[in-house]
Amino acid sequence: MKKAELNHKFTPIDLLFKYSKVYHLEIRGRGMITEVPKKVREWDDALGLNIFPKMIRS
């Protein structure tokens, strides 16, 4: 969080709370991620975690 300069604005608890709004669902053997809020995507990019796929497959 220090490298992304987010530590002055948010605590690790805030980060975990926002990330908890994203769910991974398993439907008929296929995994899906629910919609990722814009703020969470921005934090993911800033932190360099790359947790969420950028590509949508159908």
N, CA, C and O atoms as a Tripos MOL2 file, in Angstrom:
@<TRIPOS>MOLECULE
protein
  232   231    58     0     0
PROTEIN
NO_CHARGES

@<TRIPOS>ATOM
      1 N           0.8230   -1.1810    0.0000 N.3       1 MET1
      2 CA          0.0000    0.0000    0.0000 C.3       1 MET1
      3 C           0.8730    1.2520    0.0000 C.2       1 MET1
      4 O           0.4730    2.2900   -0.5270 O.2       1 MET1
      5 N           2.0490    1.1580    0.5820 N.am      2 LYS2
      6 CA          2.9300    2.3290    0.6050 C.3       2 LYS2
      7 C           3.3920    2.6930   -0.7930 C.2       2 LYS2
      8 O           3.4060    3.8690   -1.1540 O.2       2 LYS2
      9 N           3.7760    1.6850   -1.5940 N.am      3 LYS3
     10 CA          4.2560    1.9510   -2.9490 C.3       3 LYS3
     11 C           3.1730    2.5770   -3.8230 C.2       3 LYS3
     12 O           3.4650    3.4120   -4.6800 O.2       3 LYS3
     13 N           1.9430    2.1790   -3.6080 N.am      4 ALA4
     14 CA          0.8160    2.7070   -4.3880 C.3       4 ALA4
     15 C           0.2900    4.0140   -3.8010 C.2       4 ALA4
     16 O          -0.6360    4.6170   -4.3440 O.2       4 ALA4
     17 N           0.8880    4.4500   -2.6860 N.am      5 GLU5
     18 CA          0.5060    5.6810   -2.0010 C.3       5 GLU5
     19 C          -0.9700    5.6790   -1.5820 C.2       5 GLU5
     20 O          -1.6530    6.7000   -1.6520 O.2       5 GLU5
     21 N          -1.4350    4.5240   -1.1510 N.am      6 LEU6
     22 CA         -2.8130    4.4010   -0.6800 C.3       6 LEU6
     23 C          -2.8830    4.3640    0.8430 C.2       6 LEU6
     24 O          -3.9700    4.4490    1.4140 O.2       6 LEU6
     25 N          -1.7330    4.2380    1.5070 N.am      7 ASN7
     26 CA         -1.7480    4.0670    2.9590 C.3       7 ASN7
     27 C          -2.1870    5.3210    3.7160 C.2       7 ASN7
     28 O          -2.5840    5.2200    4.8770 O.2       7 ASN7
     29 N          -2.1280    6.4830    3.0980 N.am      8 HIS8
     30 CA         -2.5670    7.7020    3.7700 C.3       8 HIS8
     31 C          -4.0720    7.9180    3.6260 C.2       8 HIS8
     32 O          -4.6700    8.6790    4.3880 O.2       8 HIS8
     33 N          -4.6760    7.2560    2.6590 N.am      9 LYS9
     34 CA         -6.1010    7.4340    2.3990 C.3       9 LYS9
     35 C          -6.9450    6.3000    2.9790 C.2       9 LYS9
     36 O          -8.0750    6.5170    3.4160 O.2       9 LYS9
     37 N          -6.3840    5.0860    2.9800 N.am     10 PHE10
     38 CA         -7.1470    3.9080    3.3640 C.3      10 PHE10
     39 C          -6.3360    3.0150    4.2930 C.2      10 PHE10
     40 O          -5.1060    3.0010    4.2530 O.2      10 PHE10
     41 N          -7.0470    2.2760    5.1240 N.am     11 THR11
     42 CA         -6.3970    1.2880    5.9810 C.3      11 THR11
     43 C          -6.5100   -0.0840    5.3080 C.2      11 THR11
     44 O          -7.3180   -0.2560    4.3950 O.2      11 THR11
     45 N          -5.7160   -1.0510    5.7440 N.am     12 PRO12
     46 CA         -5.8740   -2.3980    5.1940 C.3      12 PRO12
     47 C          -7.2800   -2.9620    5.4060 C.2      12 PRO12
     48 O          -7.7660   -3.7420    4.5870 O.2      12 PRO12
     49 N          -7.9320   -2.5710    6.4980 N.am     13 ILE13
     50 CA         -9.3080   -3.0180    6.7540 C.3      13 ILE13
     51 C         -10.2520   -2.4720    5.6850 C.2      13 ILE13
     52 O         -11.1290   -3.1910    5.2050 O.2      13 ILE13
     53 N         -10.0740   -1.1950    5.3090 N.am     14 ASP14
     54 CA        -10.8940   -0.6070    4.2330 C.3      14 ASP14
     55 C         -10.7130   -1.3810    2.9380 C.2      14 ASP14
     56 O         -11.6780   -1.6730    2.2320 O.2      14 ASP14
     57 N          -9.4790   -1.7050    2.6420 N.am     15 LEU15
     58 CA         -9.1680   -2.4410    1.4180 C.3      15 LEU15
     59 C          -9.8500   -3.8070    1.4210 C.2      15 LEU15
     60 O         -10.4600   -4.1970    0.4250 O.2      15 LEU15
     61 N          -9.7530   -4.5270    2.5170 N.am     16 LEU16
     62 CA        -10.3940   -5.8430    2.6120 C.3      16 LEU16
     63 C         -11.9120   -5.7370    2.5210 C.2      16 LEU16
     64 O         -12.5570   -6.5890    1.9100 O.2      16 LEU16
     65 N         -12.4780   -4.7140    3.1150 N.am     17 PHE17
     66 CA        -13.9250   -4.5190    3.0490 C.3      17 PHE17
     67 C         -14.3820   -4.3080    1.6120 C.2      17 PHE17
     68 O         -15.3730   -4.9020    1.1870 O.2      17 PHE17
     69 N         -13.6780   -3.4740    0.8620 N.am     18 LYS18
     70 CA        -14.0510   -3.2230   -0.5310 C.3      18 LYS18
     71 C         -13.8680   -4.4720   -1.3870 C.2      18 LYS18
     72 O         -14.7120   -4.7750   -2.2310 O.2      18 LYS18
     73 N         -12.7600   -5.2030   -1.1740 N.am     19 TYR19
     74 CA        -12.5160   -6.4170   -1.9490 C.3      19 TYR19
     75 C         -13.5460   -7.4970   -1.6190 C.2      19 TYR19
     76 O         -13.8030   -8.3680   -2.4500 O.2      19 TYR19
     77 N         -14.1330   -7.4600   -0.4430 N.am     20 SER20
     78 CA        -15.1110   -8.4780   -0.0580 C.3      20 SER20
     79 C         -16.4200   -8.3440   -0.8290 C.2      20 SER20
     80 O         -17.2710   -9.2300   -0.7430 O.2      20 SER20
     81 N         -16.6000   -7.2750   -1.5670 N.am     21 LYS21
     82 CA        -17.8210   -7.0760   -2.3510 C.3      21 LYS21
     83 C         -17.7900   -7.8410   -3.6690 C.2      21 LYS21
     84 O         -18.7890   -7.8800   -4.3870 O.2      21 LYS21
     85 N         -16.6580   -8.4450   -3.9870 N.am     22 VAL22
     86 CA        -16.4990   -9.2090   -5.2210 C.3      22 VAL22
     87 C         -16.5990  -10.6960   -4.8710 C.2      22 VAL22
     88 O         -15.9390  -11.1670   -3.9450 O.2      22 VAL22
     89 N         -17.4250  -11.4270   -5.6160 N.am     23 TYR23
     90 CA        -17.6440  -12.8450   -5.3400 C.3      23 TYR23
     91 C         -17.2450  -13.7030   -6.5260 C.2      23 TYR23
     92 O         -17.3500  -13.2860   -7.6790 O.2      23 TYR23
     93 N         -16.7840  -14.9120   -6.2210 N.am     24 HIS24
     94 CA        -16.5120  -15.9130   -7.2470 C.3      24 HIS24
     95 C         -17.6260  -16.9520   -7.1470 C.2      24 HIS24
     96 O         -17.8240  -17.5570   -6.0930 O.2      24 HIS24
     97 N         -18.3490  -17.1540   -8.2390 N.am     25 LEU25
     98 CA        -19.4670  -18.0970   -8.2600 C.3      25 LEU25
     99 C         -19.1190  -19.2920   -9.1250 C.2      25 LEU25
    100 O         -18.4230  -19.1600  -10.1320 O.2      25 LEU25
    101 N         -19.5990  -20.4420   -8.7360 N.am     26 GLU26
    102 CA        -19.4240  -21.6600   -9.5090 C.3      26 GLU26
    103 C         -20.8030  -22.1120   -9.9720 C.2      26 GLU26
    104 O         -21.6240  -22.5350   -9.1590 O.2      26 GLU26
    105 N         -21.0610  -22.0220  -11.2850 N.am     27 ILE27
    106 CA        -22.3520  -22.3940  -11.8370 C.3      27 ILE27
    107 C         -22.1270  -23.4220  -12.9380 C.2      27 ILE27
    108 O         -21.4570  -23.1580  -13.9370 O.2      27 ILE27
    109 N         -22.7000  -24.5910  -12.7280 N.am     28 ARG28
    110 CA        -22.5720  -25.6940  -13.7020 C.3      28 ARG28
    111 C         -21.1210  -25.9650  -14.0860 C.2      28 ARG28
    112 O         -20.8050  -26.2070  -15.2510 O.2      28 ARG28
    113 N         -20.2620  -25.9190  -13.0990 N.am     29 GLY29
    114 CA        -18.8610  -26.2460  -13.3370 C.3      29 GLY29
    115 C         -18.0260  -25.1170  -13.9130 C.2      29 GLY29
    116 O         -16.8400  -25.3050  -14.1840 O.2      29 GLY29
    117 N         -18.6160  -23.9570  -14.1050 N.am     30 ARG30
    118 CA        -17.8790  -22.8220  -14.6530 C.3      30 ARG30
    119 C         -17.7660  -21.7310  -13.5890 C.2      30 ARG30
    120 O         -18.7540  -21.3720  -12.9480 O.2      30 ARG30
    121 N         -16.5800  -21.2200  -13.4150 N.am     31 GLY31
    122 CA        -16.3560  -20.1680  -12.4350 C.3      31 GLY31
    123 C         -16.6140  -18.7960  -13.0360 C.2      31 GLY31
    124 O         -16.2410  -18.5240  -14.1770 O.2      31 GLY31
    125 N         -17.2500  -17.9430  -12.2640 N.am     32 MET32
    126 CA        -17.5310  -16.5770  -12.7130 C.3      32 MET32
    127 C         -17.2390  -15.6240  -11.5660 C.2      32 MET32
    128 O         -17.4590  -15.9520  -10.4010 O.2      32 MET32
    129 N         -16.7420  -14.4430  -11.9040 N.am     33 ILE33
    130 CA        -16.5230  -13.3900  -10.9230 C.3      33 ILE33
    131 C         -17.6180  -12.3630  -11.1180 C.2      33 ILE33
    132 O         -17.9020  -11.9520  -12.2430 O.2      33 ILE33
    133 N         -18.2400  -11.9430  -10.0040 N.am     34 THR34
    134 CA        -19.2790  -10.9210  -10.1070 C.3      34 THR34
    135 C         -18.6450   -9.6170  -10.5640 C.2      34 THR34
    136 O         -17.4220   -9.5060  -10.6430 O.2      34 THR34
    137 N         -19.4680   -8.6500  -10.8600 N.am     35 GLU35
    138 CA        -18.9680   -7.3610  -11.3320 C.3      35 GLU35
    139 C         -18.0250   -6.7490  -10.2990 C.2      35 GLU35
    140 O         -18.3310   -6.6980   -9.1080 O.2      35 GLU35
    141 N         -16.8720   -6.2880  -10.7800 N.am     36 VAL36
    142 CA        -15.8640   -5.6860   -9.9070 C.3      36 VAL36
    143 C         -16.0860   -4.1740   -9.9040 C.2      36 VAL36
    144 O         -16.0290   -3.5470  -10.9630 O.2      36 VAL36
    145 N         -16.3370   -3.5770   -8.7420 N.am     37 PRO37
    146 CA        -16.5400   -2.1300   -8.6900 C.3      37 PRO37
    147 C         -15.3260   -1.3700   -9.2280 C.2      37 PRO37
    148 O         -14.1910   -1.8360   -9.1210 O.2      37 PRO37
    149 N         -15.5760   -0.2100   -9.8000 N.am     38 LYS38
    150 CA        -14.5260    0.5910  -10.4190 C.3      38 LYS38
    151 C         -13.3930    0.8990   -9.4380 C.2      38 LYS38
    152 O         -12.2180    0.7920   -9.7890 O.2      38 LYS38
    153 N         -13.7440    1.2770   -8.2200 N.am     39 LYS39
    154 CA        -12.7370    1.6220   -7.2210 C.3      39 LYS39
    155 C         -11.8370    0.4210   -6.9140 C.2      39 LYS39
    156 O         -10.6280    0.5780   -6.7400 O.2      39 LYS39
    157 N         -12.4200   -0.7640   -6.8470 N.am     40 VAL40
    158 CA        -11.6450   -1.9740   -6.5750 C.3      40 VAL40
    159 C         -10.7030   -2.2590   -7.7390 C.2      40 VAL40
    160 O          -9.5530   -2.6390   -7.5200 O.2      40 VAL40
    161 N         -11.1740   -2.0820   -8.9770 N.am     41 ARG41
    162 CA        -10.2980   -2.2700  -10.1430 C.3      41 ARG41
    163 C          -9.1260   -1.2980  -10.1020 C.2      41 ARG41
    164 O          -7.9900   -1.6740  -10.3910 O.2      41 ARG41
    165 N          -9.4090   -0.0330   -9.7400 N.am     42 GLU42
    166 CA         -8.3540    0.9670   -9.6620 C.3      42 GLU42
    167 C          -7.3280    0.5980   -8.5930 C.2      42 GLU42
    168 O          -6.1250    0.7200   -8.8210 O.2      42 GLU42
    169 N          -7.7980    0.1460   -7.4300 N.am     43 TRP43
    170 CA         -6.8790   -0.2660   -6.3650 C.3      43 TRP43
    171 C          -6.0740   -1.4800   -6.7940 C.2      43 TRP43
    172 O          -4.8800   -1.5650   -6.5040 O.2      43 TRP43
    173 N          -6.7090   -2.4170   -7.4790 N.am     44 ASP44
    174 CA         -6.0280   -3.6180   -7.9550 C.3      44 ASP44
    175 C          -4.8890   -3.2340   -8.9030 C.2      44 ASP44
    176 O          -3.7920   -3.7870   -8.8200 O.2      44 ASP44
    177 N          -5.1540   -2.2930   -9.7970 N.am     45 ASP45
    178 CA         -4.1140   -1.8230  -10.7210 C.3      45 ASP45
    179 C          -3.0020   -1.0860   -9.9820 C.2      45 ASP45
    180 O          -1.8220   -1.3030  -10.2540 O.2      45 ASP45
    181 N          -3.3790   -0.2180   -9.0500 N.am     46 ALA46
    182 CA         -2.3940    0.5690   -8.2990 C.3      46 ALA46
    183 C          -1.4940   -0.3200   -7.4450 C.2      46 ALA46
    184 O          -0.2970   -0.0630   -7.3180 O.2      46 ALA46
    185 N          -2.0710   -1.3570   -6.8670 N.am     47 LEU47
    186 CA         -1.2980   -2.2670   -6.0220 C.3      47 LEU47
    187 C          -0.5340   -3.3110   -6.8220 C.2      47 LEU47
    188 O           0.3690   -3.9620   -6.2950 O.2      47 LEU47
    189 N          -0.8950   -3.4760   -8.1030 N.am     48 GLY48
    190 CA         -0.2080   -4.4440   -8.9560 C.3      48 GLY48
    191 C          -0.5420   -5.8890   -8.6060 C.2      48 GLY48
    192 O           0.2630   -6.7840   -8.8640 O.2      48 GLY48
    193 N          -1.7130   -6.1320   -8.0240 N.am     49 LEU49
    194 CA         -2.0870   -7.4850   -7.6150 C.3      49 LEU49
    195 C          -2.5800   -8.3380   -8.7790 C.2      49 LEU49
    196 O          -2.3550   -9.5480   -8.7980 O.2      49 LEU49
    197 N          -3.2430   -7.7240   -9.7410 N.am     50 ASN50
    198 CA         -3.7720   -8.4270  -10.9250 C.3      50 ASN50
    199 C          -4.6270   -9.6370  -10.5330 C.2      50 ASN50
    200 O          -4.4610  -10.7280  -11.0780 O.2      50 ASN50
    201 N          -5.5310   -9.4320   -9.5940 N.am     51 ILE51
    202 CA         -6.3980  -10.5110   -9.1200 C.3      51 ILE51
    203 C          -7.5340  -10.7740  -10.1020 C.2      51 ILE51
    204 O          -7.9260  -11.9240  -10.3010 O.2      51 ILE51
    205 N          -8.0510   -9.7450  -10.7020 N.am     52 PHE52
    206 CA         -9.2290   -9.8670  -11.5530 C.3      52 PHE52
    207 C          -8.8300   -9.9010  -13.0250 C.2      52 PHE52
    208 O          -8.0270   -9.0830  -13.4720 O.2      52 PHE52
    209 N          -9.3940  -10.8530  -13.7820 N.am     53 PRO53
    210 CA         -9.0570  -10.9360  -15.2090 C.3      53 PRO53
    211 C          -9.5940   -9.7210  -15.9660 C.2      53 PRO53
    212 O         -10.6560   -9.1900  -15.6430 O.2      53 PRO53
    213 N          -8.8520   -9.3000  -16.9610 N.am     54 LYS54
    214 CA         -9.2550   -8.1470  -17.7650 C.3      54 LYS54
    215 C         -10.1400   -8.5750  -18.9290 C.2      54 LYS54
    216 O         -10.8240   -7.7430  -19.5240 O.2      54 LYS54
    217 N         -10.1330   -9.8540  -19.2580 N.am     55 MET55
    218 CA        -10.8310  -10.3680  -20.4210 C.3      55 MET55
    219 C         -12.1210  -11.0630  -20.0130 C.2      55 MET55
    220 O         -12.1510  -11.7880  -19.0190 O.2      55 MET55
    221 N         -13.1660  -10.8470  -20.7630 N.am     56 ILE56
    222 CA        -14.4360  -11.5200  -20.5220 C.3      56 ILE56
    223 C         -14.5660  -12.6500  -21.5340 C.2      56 ILE56
    224 O         -14.4930  -12.4240  -22.7420 O.2      56 ILE56
    225 N         -14.7550  -13.8500  -21.0390 N.am     57 ARG57
    226 CA        -14.9200  -15.0130  -21.9170 C.3      57 ARG57
    227 C         -16.3610  -15.4760  -21.8410 C.2      57 ARG57
    228 O         -16.9710  -15.4880  -20.7720 O.2      57 ARG57
    229 N         -16.8910  -15.8550  -22.9840 N.am     58 SER58
    230 CA        -18.2580  -16.3610  -22.9820 C.3      58 SER58
    231 C         -18.3160  -17.7950  -23.4110 C.2      58 SER58
    232 O         -19.3980  -18.3800  -23.4660 O.2      58 SER58
@<TRIPOS>BOND
     1     1     2 1
     2     2     3 1
     3     3     4 2
     4     3     5 am
     5     5     6 1
     6     6     7 1
     7     7     8 2
     8     7     9 am
     9     9    10 1
    10    10    11 1
    11    11    12 2
    12    11    13 am
    13    13    14 1
    14    14    15 1
    15    15    16 2
    16    15    17 am
    17    17    18 1
    18    18    19 1
    19    19    20 2
    20    19    21 am
    21    21    22 1
    22    22    23 1
    23    23    24 2
    24    23    25 am
    25    25    26 1
    26    26    27 1
    27    27    28 2
    28    27    29 am
    29    29    30 1
    30    30    31 1
    31    31    32 2
    32    31    33 am
    33    33    34 1
    34    34    35 1
    35    35    36 2
    36    35    37 am
    37    37    38 1
    38    38    39 1
    39    39    40 2
    40    39    41 am
    41    41    42 1
    42    42    43 1
    43    43    44 2
    44    43    45 am
    45    45    46 1
    46    46    47 1
    47    47    48 2
    48    47    49 am
    49    49    50 1
    50    50    51 1
    51    51    52 2
    52    51    53 am
    53    53    54 1
    54    54    55 1
    55    55    56 2
    56    55    57 am
    57    57    58 1
    58    58    59 1
    59    59    60 2
    60    59    61 am
    61    61    62 1
    62    62    63 1
    63    63    64 2
    64    63    65 am
    65    65    66 1
    66    66    67 1
    67    67    68 2
    68    67    69 am
    69    69    70 1
    70    70    71 1
    71    71    72 2
    72    71    73 am
    73    73    74 1
    74    74    75 1
    75    75    76 2
    76    75    77 am
    77    77    78 1
    78    78    79 1
    79    79    80 2
    80    79    81 am
    81    81    82 1
    82    82    83 1
    83    83    84 2
    84    83    85 am
    85    85    86 1
    86    86    87 1
    87    87    88 2
    88    87    89 am
    89    89    90 1
    90    90    91 1
    91    91    92 2
    92    91    93 am
    93    93    94 1
    94    94    95 1
    95    95    96 2
    96    95    97 am
    97    97    98 1
    98    98    99 1
    99    99   100 2
   100    99   101 am
   101   101   102 1
   102   102   103 1
   103   103   104 2
   104   103   105 am
   105   105   106 1
   106   106   107 1
   107   107   108 2
   108   107   109 am
   109   109   110 1
   110   110   111 1
   111   111   112 2
   112   111   113 am
   113   113   114 1
   114   114   115 1
   115   115   116 2
   116   115   117 am
   117   117   118 1
   118   118   119 1
   119   119   120 2
   120   119   121 am
   121   121   122 1
   122   122   123 1
   123   123   124 2
   124   123   125 am
   125   125   126 1
   126   126   127 1
   127   127   128 2
   128   127   129 am
   129   129   130 1
   130   130   131 1
   131   131   132 2
   132   131   133 am
   133   133   134 1
   134   134   135 1
   135   135   136 2
   136   135   137 am
   137   137   138 1
   138   138   139 1
   139   139   140 2
   140   139   141 am
   141   141   142 1
   142   142   143 1
   143   143   144 2
   144   143   145 am
   145   145   146 1
   146   146   147 1
   147   147   148 2
   148   147   149 am
   149   149   150 1
   150   150   151 1
   151   151   152 2
   152   151   153 am
   153   153   154 1
   154   154   155 1
   155   155   156 2
   156   155   157 am
   157   157   158 1
   158   158   159 1
   159   159   160 2
   160   159   161 am
   161   161   162 1
   162   162   163 1
   163   163   164 2
   164   163   165 am
   165   165   166 1
   166   166   167 1
   167   167   168 2
   168   167   169 am
   169   169   170 1
   170   170   171 1
   171   171   172 2
   172   171   173 am
   173   173   174 1
   174   174   175 1
   175   175   176 2
   176   175   177 am
   177   177   178 1
   178   178   179 1
   179   179   180 2
   180   179   181 am
   181   181   182 1
   182   182   183 1
   183   183   184 2
   184   183   185 am
   185   185   186 1
   186   186   187 1
   187   187   188 2
   188   187   189 am
   189   189   190 1
   190   190   191 1
   191   191   192 2
   192   191   193 am
   193   193   194 1
   194   194   195 1
   195   195   196 2
   196   195   197 am
   197   197   198 1
   198   198   199 1
   199   199   200 2
   200   199   201 am
   201   201   202 1
   202   202   203 1
   203   203   204 2
   204   203   205 am
   205   205   206 1
   206   206   207 1
   207   207   208 2
   208   207   209 am
   209   209   210 1
   210   210   211 1
   211   211   212 2
   212   211   213 am
   213   213   214 1
   214   214   215 1
   215   215   216 2
   216   215   217 am
   217   217   218 1
   218   218   219 1
   219   219   220 2
   220   219   221 am
   221   221   222 1
   222   222   223 1
   223   223   224 2
   224   223   225 am
   225   225   226 1
   226   226   227 1
   227   227   228 2
   228   227   229 am
   229   229   230 1
   230   230   231 1
   231   231   232 2
@<TRIPOS>SUBSTRUCTURE
     1 MET1         2 RESIDUE 1 A MET
     2 LYS2         6 RESIDUE 1 A LYS
     3 LYS3        10 RESIDUE 1 A LYS
     4 ALA4        14 RESIDUE 1 A ALA
     5 GLU5        18 RESIDUE 1 A GLU
     6 LEU6        22 RESIDUE 1 A LEU
     7 ASN7        26 RESIDUE 1 A ASN
     8 HIS8        30 RESIDUE 1 A HIS
     9 LYS9        34 RESIDUE 1 A LYS
    10 PHE10       38 RESIDUE 1 A PHE
    11 THR11       42 RESIDUE 1 A THR
    12 PRO12       46 RESIDUE 1 A PRO
    13 ILE13       50 RESIDUE 1 A ILE
    14 ASP14       54 RESIDUE 1 A ASP
    15 LEU15       58 RESIDUE 1 A LEU
    16 LEU16       62 RESIDUE 1 A LEU
    17 PHE17       66 RESIDUE 1 A PHE
    18 LYS18       70 RESIDUE 1 A LYS
    19 TYR19       74 RESIDUE 1 A TYR
    20 SER20       78 RESIDUE 1 A SER
    21 LYS21       82 RESIDUE 1 A LYS
    22 VAL22       86 RESIDUE 1 A VAL
    23 TYR23       90 RESIDUE 1 A TYR
    24 HIS24       94 RESIDUE 1 A HIS
    25 LEU25       98 RESIDUE 1 A LEU
    26 GLU26      102 RESIDUE 1 A GLU
    27 ILE27      106 RESIDUE 1 A ILE
    28 ARG28      110 RESIDUE 1 A ARG
    29 GLY29      114 RESIDUE 1 A GLY
    30 ARG30      118 RESIDUE 1 A ARG
    31 GLY31      122 RESIDUE 1 A GLY
    32 MET32      126 RESIDUE 1 A MET
    33 ILE33      130 RESIDUE 1 A ILE
    34 THR34      134 RESIDUE 1 A THR
    35 GLU35      138 RESIDUE 1 A GLU
    36 VAL36      142 RESIDUE 1 A VAL
    37 PRO37      146 RESIDUE 1 A PRO
    38 LYS38      150 RESIDUE 1 A LYS
    39 LYS39      154 RESIDUE 1 A LYS
    40 VAL40      158 RESIDUE 1 A VAL
    41 ARG41      162 RESIDUE 1 A ARG
    42 GLU42      166 RESIDUE 1 A GLU
    43 TRP43      170 RESIDUE 1 A TRP
    44 ASP44      174 RESIDUE 1 A ASP
    45 ASP45      178 RESIDUE 1 A ASP
    46 ALA46      182 RESIDUE 1 A ALA
    47 LEU47      186 RESIDUE 1 A LEU
    48 GLY48      190 RESIDUE 1 A GLY
    49 LEU49      194 RESIDUE 1 A LEU
    50 ASN50      198 RESIDUE 1 A ASN
    51 ILE51      202 RESIDUE 1 A ILE
    52 PHE52      206 RESIDUE 1 A PHE
    53 PRO53      210 RESIDUE 1 A PRO
    54 LYS54      214 RESIDUE 1 A LYS
    55 MET55      218 RESIDUE 1 A MET
    56 ILE56      222 RESIDUE 1 A ILE
    57 ARG57      226 RESIDUE 1 A ARG
    58 SER58      230 RESIDUE 1 A SER
